[in-house]
Amino acid sequence: MSVNRRDSSVVIKKKCPGGPSNGGTYYSLAKAIPNEPIPFGVWQQIAVSIRDNADGSVSIGFARGGAVVAEATDSGLGCPPNLQNGAVGIRGDNDNFSVENFRVRSG
C-alpha cells in the first residue's frame, strides 16, 4: 500500500518473489486519487482490511478518515494470491507515524 504519494494517489500493490526491487517484482492492483486532498501536517486515521475469498482471491481495502479510498481484488496477477498464514507488519517510508491499534484477526 502506498499512501500520500506525491501525485496524491493511493496505490494497492503486491510483491511477488524474484525480481529487481528488494528481491521481488511489484504489481499495482489498484490506484485511486481520493476526493479529499492529503491532510499534510495533521494526524491521519487509516485502516487496511485484507480478506481471503472462497474463490482463492484476496480482497484488500484502504480507508482514510473513515472513508474507503481504494479497493482491489488479487486474483493472481504476477503470482498467486498469498493465502498462507504469515507475518504482517507496518512499513513507513519518509513518514512519522504512531500506531494506536494494530489488530490481526481471523474471520
C-alpha positions in Angstrom: 0.0 0.0 0.0 1.4 3.4 -0.9 -0.4 6.3 0.7 0.2 10.1 0.5 2.2 9.8 -2.7 3.5 12.9 -4.5 0.7 12.5 -7.1 -1.9 12.4 -4.3 -2.8 8.8 -5.2 -3.2 5.7 -3.1 -1.9 2.5 -4.7 -2.5 -1.0 -3.6 0.4 -3.2 -4.6 1.7 -6.7 -4.1 5.2 -8.1 -4.3 6.0 -11.4 -6.0 9.2 -13.2 -5.3 12.1 -12.8 -7.7 12.9 -9.5 -9.5 15.0 -6.4 -9.3 13.3 -4.5 -6.5 14.1 -5.7 -3.0 14.2 -9.3 -4.2 10.9 -9.1 -5.9 8.6 -7.6 -8.6 5.8 -5.2 -7.6 2.4 -5.2 -9.3 -0.2 -2.5 -8.8 -3.7 -3.9 -8.1 -5.5 -0.6 -7.8 -4.8 3.1 -7.9 -7.1 5.8 -6.7 -7.0 9.6 -6.2 -9.1 10.4 -3.1 -11.7 13.1 -3.3 -10.2 14.9 -0.3 -6.7 16.3 -0.5 -3.9 14.8 1.6 -4.2 16.4 5.0 -0.4 17.2 5.5 0.7 18.3 8.9 -2.1 16.7 10.8 -2.6 13.1 12.1 -4.5 10.8 9.7 -6.5 7.8 10.7 -6.1 5.0 8.2 -7.4 1.4 8.1 -6.5 -1.5 5.9 -8.5 -4.7 5.6 -7.4 -7.9 3.9 -9.8 -10.9 3.4 -9.4 -14.3 1.8 -12.2 -15.1 -0.5 -13.9 -18.5 -1.2 -12.7 -18.5 -4.8 -9.0 -18.2 -3.8 -8.7 -14.5 -4.4 -7.8 -11.9 -1.8 -9.7 -8.6 -1.2 -7.9 -5.5 0.0 -9.4 -2.3 1.2 -7.9 1.0 2.3 -9.8 3.8 4.2 -8.6 7.2 5.4 -10.6 9.2 7.9 -13.3 6.5 7.8 -13.9 6.7 4.1 -13.0 3.9 1.7 -10.4 5.3 -0.7 -9.2 2.2 -2.6 -10.2 -1.4 -3.1 -8.7 -4.3 -5.0 -9.1 -8.0 -5.5 -5.9 -10.0 -6.1 -6.9 -12.9 -8.4 -3.2 -13.9 -9.1 -1.6 -11.0 -11.0 2.1 -11.8 -11.3 2.0 -14.7 -8.8 -0.8 -16.5 -6.9 -2.5 -14.6 -4.1 -0.9 -15.3 -0.7 -3.4 -17.3 1.3 -0.9 -18.7 3.8 -0.5 -17.7 7.4 2.5 -15.5 7.9 3.9 -12.3 9.2 2.2 -8.9 9.0 3.7 -5.6 9.6 3.7 -1.9 9.0 6.3 0.0 7.0 6.7 3.7 6.8 9.0 5.4 4.3 9.5 9.2 4.7 6.9 9.5 7.4 6.4 10.0 11.0 3.7 7.7 12.4 2.2 6.4 15.6 0.3 3.2 15.8 -2.7 3.3 18.1 -4.4 0.0 17.3 -2.9 -2.9 15.3 -5.1 -5.9 15.2 -4.9 -9.1 13.3 -7.8 -11.4 13.5 -9.3 -14.3 11.6 -12.8 -14.4 10.3 
